[in-house]
Amino acid sequence: MLGVVSVPDAPSFVPDSESHRLRSELLEVRNRLHGRYGFDSLIGRGPSHRRLLEQVGAAAATMVPC
C-alpha cells in the first residue's frame, strides 16, 4: 500500500517514558549545537568578512554568458 508511514504493529512511545525523555533531550542538544556551530557561525562577523560576503552576493547576482 502506498503512503504507509509506520509499521502497524510497531510499539508506540508512552509520553512519560524514559525513551521519550531521552529523545527530547537529544533533539534539544542537537538544536543547541546547530545554533552554536551551524553554517552561520562558520563565517566571521568582522568588517572584512562582511565585505567578502557583499562581493560574493554581487558576483552571484551577475549574468555571465555561457
N, C-alpha and C positions, 0 to 999 in steps of 0.2 A: 504494500500500500504506500502511495506517495504521501509525503508530508509527516511521517512519523518522527516525532522529536525524541521520545524516550521509549525504552522497553517497558511494556505494560506491567511486567512482574517485578520491575526494579523497586527496591525498598525506598520509601520516601524518607526525608530527613525530618526529624522532630525539631521544631524551632528551638527548644531548650537543650538540645543535645550538645555534647562536647564537640562533636564533629561540626555542627553548625557554628559554634562559637569559634572554633579554630579556623574555619573557612572565612568567617567575618574578619577575624584578626589578620589573616593572610591578605585579604583584599585591602584592608586599611593600611598595612605595611607597604604593599605594592603601590598604592596610590601616593603615599608619602614619599617613597623612593622615586617614583616617576616625577613628582613635583620638584624634588630636590635635584635629581640627576637626569631629567628628561632632556629632550633636544634643545629647549630654550636655554637651559643652563650651560650648554656647550659653547655658546657664543658669548664673548665678553660684552660688558656694558660700557666700556670706555669709549672715548670720542673716536679713536681710530677704528674700532670695531663698528661703531655706528656708521662712520663714513664708508667703510668697506661694504656694509650691507646696503647702503644707499646706492653705491656704484653697481653692485650686483643686481639690485632691483631695476636700475635704469637700463642695464645691459639686457636684462630679461625682457624688458618691455619693447625693445627694438625689433624690427623686422629685418631679417637678413635673407637676401635672395638665395635660393638653392641652386 
